[in-house]
C-alpha cells in the first residue's frame, strides 16, 4: 500500500507532542476567572464561538486564543473587567507559550527509524514563530527536512505544499491526529494518510460519521505502529 511513498509528513500538535491538553486546561482556568459573570458552561460556549469567529483574522495558535479570551472576557463582563483579571488572562497565554515540549510516546524512536529511508517533513497549522519554537525545543528538529506551517489544512493547501516541494501526491504519506485536517484532505488529493487519534480533540476538528466512513486511510492506536505497516 505504501510502496511508492518517498515523503512522510507529520502533523505537529497532538501527533508529535502534547498540545490540546494545554488548551483545555487554559479554558478551565479562564472560566474560573470569569465565574462572577456567567456559568462555566456559558463561558466555554462563548469562548469557543469567539475563537471560531476570529479564525479568519487571527488564525490558529496560542496568540489568537489569547486575543479571543480577552474579547470574550470583556463582553461577558459587560466591559467591566478588572485590570487584574485582564493581566491574569494574558498570563494564561504566556504560560501556554512557555510550556515544555512533551513528546508523545514513541515519537523519537519512530523518527530515528524512518530517518534516512524517507524524507521527513512537518506539516502543521498555527503561528509560525510558535511552531518553529516548539520544533526547536522538541529535540527532534534534525530529523526533518522541512517545516510547513499552513494557515489552513484543506486540499488546496496541501496541493500548494506539494507543488512547492516538487512532490507527487502518490509519493506522500501524512500522519496526524485530526481526520478533518490531517487525513481527509490528503485522501481527496490522491495522497496517503494515517490517523492516530489523540485523547482530546478540539470541537472545531471533529467530523461527521459519514466523513469518517472512508476506507482509504488507516487508523493506528500509537505512532509506534507506523514502521511496522510501512
MITORVO-528317 format. One record per residue (C-alpha): x, y, z; residue number from 1. Coordinates in nm, 3 decimals. Example, Ala and Ser with C-alpha at 12.3 -4.5 7.8 and 13.67 -1.06 7.14 Angstrom:
2
+---------+---------+---------+-----+
|       X |       Y |       Z | pos |
+---------+---------+---------+-----+
|   1.230 |  -0.450 |   0.780 |   1 |
|   1.367 |  -0.106 |   0.714 |   2 |
+---------+---------+---------+-----+
end
This chain:
230
+---------+---------+---------+-----+
|       X |       Y |       Z | pos |
+---------+---------+---------+-----+
|   0.000 |   0.000 |   0.000 |   1 |
|   0.285 |   0.240 |   0.079 |   2 |
|   0.545 |   0.116 |  -0.170 |   3 |
|   0.556 |   0.446 |  -0.364 |   4 |
|   0.597 |   0.665 |  -0.055 |   5 |
|   0.906 |   0.885 |  -0.058 |   6 |
|   0.797 |   1.164 |   0.180 |   7 |
|   0.630 |   1.129 |   0.520 |   8 |
|   0.466 |   1.440 |   0.665 |   9 |
|   0.381 |   1.460 |   1.033 |  10 |
|   0.131 |   1.690 |   1.194 |  11 |
|   0.290 |   1.857 |   1.497 |  12 |
|   0.040 |   1.930 |   1.776 |  13 |
|  -0.101 |   1.614 |   1.937 |  14 |
|   0.082 |   1.396 |   1.684 |  15 |
|   0.443 |   1.466 |   1.779 |  16 |
|   0.383 |   1.641 |   2.112 |  17 |
|   0.109 |   1.729 |   2.361 |  18 |
|  -0.089 |   2.043 |   2.278 |  19 |
|  -0.468 |   2.025 |   2.309 |  20 |
|  -0.449 |   1.929 |   2.677 |  21 |
|  -0.293 |   2.269 |   2.750 |  22 |
|  -0.578 |   2.448 |   2.573 |  23 |
|  -0.838 |   2.257 |   2.777 |  24 |
|  -0.654 |   2.348 |   3.099 |  25 |
|  -0.637 |   2.712 |   2.989 |  26 |
|  -1.009 |   2.721 |   2.907 |  27 |
|  -1.092 |   2.586 |   3.254 |  28 |
|  -0.866 |   2.845 |   3.417 |  29 |
|  -1.028 |   3.119 |   3.208 |  30 |
|  -1.376 |   3.004 |   3.311 |  31 |
|  -1.273 |   3.014 |   3.679 |  32 |
|  -1.156 |   3.374 |   3.641 |  33 |
|  -1.494 |   3.479 |   3.499 |  34 |
|  -1.733 |   3.280 |   3.718 |  35 |
|  -1.869 |   3.602 |   3.869 |  36 |
|  -2.025 |   3.690 |   3.533 |  37 |
|  -2.160 |   3.366 |   3.383 |  38 |
|  -2.189 |   2.991 |   3.430 |  39 |
|  -1.887 |   2.780 |   3.340 |  40 |
|  -2.073 |   2.616 |   3.052 |  41 |
|  -2.177 |   2.950 |   2.905 |  42 |
|  -1.822 |   3.085 |   2.933 |  43 |
|  -1.685 |   2.783 |   2.744 |  44 |
|  -1.952 |   2.824 |   2.475 |  45 |
|  -1.885 |   3.195 |   2.429 |  46 |
|  -1.508 |   3.146 |   2.414 |  47 |
|  -1.539 |   2.873 |   2.150 |  48 |
|  -1.774 |   3.090 |   1.943 |  49 |
|  -1.529 |   3.380 |   1.966 |  50 |
|  -1.238 |   3.159 |   1.860 |  51 |
|  -1.426 |   3.040 |   1.552 |  52 |
|  -1.537 |   3.394 |   1.463 |  53 |
|  -1.174 |   3.510 |   1.489 |  54 |
|  -1.006 |   3.230 |   1.295 |  55 |
|  -1.006 |   3.425 |   0.971 |  56 |
|  -0.842 |   3.722 |   1.142 |  57 |
|  -0.603 |   3.558 |   1.388 |  58 |
|  -0.552 |   3.209 |   1.252 |  59 |
|  -0.467 |   2.915 |   1.477 |  60 |
|  -0.241 |   2.912 |   1.780 |  61 |
|  -0.196 |   3.049 |   2.129 |  62 |
|  -0.177 |   3.417 |   2.036 |  63 |
|  -0.514 |   3.411 |   1.859 |  64 |
|  -0.653 |   3.215 |   2.153 |  65 |
|  -0.527 |   3.485 |   2.394 |  66 |
|  -0.698 |   3.759 |   2.195 |  67 |
|  -1.021 |   3.560 |   2.185 |  68 |
|  -1.006 |   3.511 |   2.564 |  69 |
|  -0.963 |   3.886 |   2.614 |  70 |
|  -1.252 |   3.972 |   2.380 |  71 |
|  -1.478 |   3.713 |   2.544 |  72 |
|  -1.390 |   3.835 |   2.891 |  73 |
|  -1.468 |   4.196 |   2.801 |  74 |
|  -1.805 |   4.102 |   2.653 |  75 |
|  -1.902 |   3.861 |   2.932 |  76 |
|  -1.820 |   4.125 |   3.195 |  77 |
|  -2.007 |   4.395 |   3.003 |  78 |
|  -1.671 |   4.573 |   2.968 |  79 |
|  -1.631 |   4.593 |   3.346 |  80 |
|  -1.336 |   4.353 |   3.358 |  81 |
|  -1.085 |   4.447 |   3.630 |  82 |
|  -0.734 |   4.516 |   3.504 |  83 |
|  -0.601 |   4.245 |   3.736 |  84 |
|  -0.814 |   3.980 |   3.564 |  85 |
|  -0.701 |   4.106 |   3.224 |  86 |
|  -0.342 |   4.057 |   3.339 |  87 |
|  -0.425 |   3.706 |   3.461 |  88 |
|  -0.572 |   3.616 |   3.120 |  89 |
|  -0.253 |   3.734 |   2.950 |  90 |
|  -0.055 |   3.522 |   3.196 |  91 |
|  -0.256 |   3.214 |   3.096 |  92 |
|  -0.147 |   3.265 |   2.736 |  93 |
|   0.216 |   3.335 |   2.825 |  94 |
|   0.230 |   3.021 |   3.037 |  95 |
|   0.099 |   2.822 |   2.739 |  96 |
|   0.374 |   2.964 |   2.515 |  97 |
|   0.637 |   2.871 |   2.773 |  98 |
|   0.521 |   2.512 |   2.828 |  99 |
|   0.792 |   2.249 |   2.791 | 100 |
|   0.758 |   2.026 |   2.487 | 101 |
|   0.629 |   1.684 |   2.589 | 102 |
|   0.689 |   1.437 |   2.307 | 103 |
|   0.428 |   1.165 |   2.271 | 104 |
|   0.534 |   0.810 |   2.345 | 105 |
|   0.747 |   0.652 |   2.071 | 106 |
|   0.789 |   0.965 |   1.857 | 107 |
|   1.166 |   0.995 |   1.864 | 108 |
|   1.221 |   0.619 |   1.823 | 109 |
|   0.998 |   0.616 |   1.513 | 110 |
|   1.164 |   0.923 |   1.361 | 111 |
|   1.504 |   0.766 |   1.418 | 112 |
|   1.393 |   0.451 |   1.238 | 113 |
|   1.238 |   0.634 |   0.942 | 114 |
|   1.510 |   0.897 |   0.903 | 115 |
|   1.726 |   0.822 |   0.601 | 116 |
|   1.467 |   0.587 |   0.450 | 117 |
|   1.218 |   0.864 |   0.376 | 118 |
|   1.225 |   1.242 |   0.351 | 119 |
|   1.051 |   1.357 |   0.671 | 120 |
|   0.867 |   1.689 |   0.699 | 121 |
|   0.638 |   1.861 |   0.950 | 122 |
|   0.309 |   1.993 |   0.808 | 123 |
|   0.111 |   2.184 |   1.066 | 124 |
|  -0.124 |   2.475 |   1.134 | 125 |
|  -0.067 |   2.753 |   1.383 | 126 |
|   0.155 |   3.052 |   1.446 | 127 |
|   0.485 |   3.029 |   1.255 | 128 |
|   0.701 |   3.164 |   1.538 | 129 |
|   0.538 |   2.938 |   1.797 | 130 |
|   0.564 |   2.624 |   1.584 | 131 |
|   0.928 |   2.698 |   1.499 | 132 |
|   1.000 |   2.749 |   1.868 | 133 |
|   0.829 |   2.424 |   1.964 | 134 |
|   1.015 |   2.223 |   1.699 | 135 |
|   1.347 |   2.372 |   1.811 | 136 |
|   1.271 |   2.296 |   2.177 | 137 |
|   1.149 |   1.943 |   2.099 | 138 |
|   1.491 |   1.793 |   2.036 | 139 |
|   1.371 |   1.630 |   1.710 | 140 |
|   1.437 |   1.916 |   1.466 | 141 |
|   1.729 |   1.738 |   1.296 | 142 |
|   1.508 |   1.452 |   1.176 | 143 |
|   1.312 |   1.684 |   0.946 | 144 |
|   1.393 |   1.812 |   0.601 | 145 |
|   1.129 |   2.086 |   0.604 | 146 |
|   0.872 |   2.263 |   0.828 | 147 |
|   0.549 |   2.373 |   0.658 | 148 |
|   0.320 |   2.595 |   0.867 | 149 |
|  -0.014 |   2.649 |   0.695 | 150 |
|  -0.295 |   2.889 |   0.780 | 151 |
|  -0.540 |   2.610 |   0.686 | 152 |
|  -0.510 |   2.241 |   0.607 | 153 |
|  -0.751 |   2.193 |   0.322 | 154 |
|  -0.693 |   2.003 |  -0.003 | 155 |
|  -0.584 |   2.320 |  -0.183 | 156 |
|  -0.328 |   2.398 |   0.090 | 157 |
|  -0.171 |   2.055 |   0.064 | 158 |
|  -0.169 |   2.081 |  -0.315 | 159 |
|   0.024 |   2.408 |  -0.289 | 160 |
|   0.270 |   2.247 |  -0.045 | 161 |
|   0.329 |   1.953 |  -0.281 | 162 |
|   0.393 |   2.192 |  -0.569 | 163 |
|   0.642 |   2.397 |  -0.367 | 164 |
|   0.830 |   2.086 |  -0.259 | 165 |
|   0.802 |   1.917 |  -0.600 | 166 |
|   0.630 |   1.607 |  -0.459 | 167 |
|   0.371 |   1.393 |  -0.637 | 168 |
|   0.061 |   1.318 |  -0.424 | 169 |
|   0.119 |   0.943 |  -0.464 | 170 |
|   0.462 |   0.983 |  -0.301 | 171 |
|   0.329 |   1.149 |   0.016 | 172 |
|   0.208 |   0.988 |   0.338 | 173 |
|   0.058 |   1.221 |   0.601 | 174 |
|   0.035 |   1.117 |   0.966 | 175 |
|  -0.180 |   1.310 |   1.210 | 176 |
|  -0.443 |   1.311 |   1.483 | 177 |
|  -0.714 |   1.510 |   1.302 | 178 |
|  -0.936 |   1.346 |   1.041 | 179 |
|  -1.051 |   1.688 |   0.927 | 180 |
|  -0.705 |   1.840 |   0.882 | 181 |
|  -0.456 |   1.555 |   0.851 | 182 |
|  -0.641 |   1.275 |   0.675 | 183 |
|  -0.946 |   1.357 |   0.461 | 184 |
|  -0.784 |   1.640 |   0.257 | 185 |
|  -0.494 |   1.407 |   0.170 | 186 |
|  -0.726 |   1.132 |   0.050 | 187 |
|  -0.902 |   1.395 |  -0.161 | 188 |
|  -0.582 |   1.488 |  -0.349 | 189 |
|  -0.463 |   1.131 |  -0.401 | 190 |
|  -0.207 |   1.109 |  -0.121 | 191 |
|  -0.198 |   0.854 |   0.163 | 192 |
|  -0.284 |   0.920 |   0.526 | 193 |
|  -0.266 |   0.753 |   0.865 | 194 |
|  -0.490 |   0.863 |   1.151 | 195 |
|  -0.354 |   0.839 |   1.506 | 196 |
|  -0.626 |   0.976 |   1.738 | 197 |
|  -0.534 |   1.186 |   2.041 | 198 |
|  -0.747 |   1.151 |   2.354 | 199 |
|  -0.857 |   1.517 |   2.335 | 200 |
|  -0.986 |   1.678 |   2.015 | 201 |
|  -1.086 |   2.042 |   1.966 | 202 |
|  -1.453 |   2.065 |   1.869 | 203 |
|  -1.359 |   2.253 |   1.550 | 204 |
|  -1.166 |   1.946 |   1.429 | 205 |
|  -1.446 |   1.690 |   1.466 | 206 |
|  -1.608 |   1.533 |   1.160 | 207 |
|  -1.935 |   1.354 |   1.096 | 208 |
|  -1.979 |   0.976 |   1.097 | 209 |
|  -2.029 |   0.986 |   0.721 | 210 |
|  -1.693 |   1.156 |   0.670 | 211 |
|  -1.524 |   0.902 |   0.898 | 212 |
|  -1.650 |   0.609 |   0.693 | 213 |
|  -1.381 |   0.635 |   0.424 | 214 |
|  -1.178 |   0.315 |   0.397 | 215 |
|  -0.888 |   0.490 |   0.224 | 216 |
|  -0.685 |   0.552 |   0.537 | 217 |
|  -0.553 |   0.350 |   0.828 | 218 |
|  -0.616 |   0.427 |   1.195 | 219 |
|  -0.345 |   0.331 |   1.444 | 220 |
|  -0.353 |   0.347 |   1.822 | 221 |
|   0.006 |   0.473 |   1.851 | 222 |
|   0.281 |   0.616 |   1.632 | 223 |
|   0.497 |   0.318 |   1.731 | 224 |
|   0.296 |   0.104 |   1.485 | 225 |
|   0.400 |   0.315 |   1.184 | 226 |
|   0.731 |   0.143 |   1.091 | 227 |
|   0.563 |  -0.199 |   1.101 | 228 |
|   0.291 |  -0.115 |   0.849 | 229 |
|   0.538 |   0.061 |   0.617 | 230 |
+---------+---------+---------+-----+
end
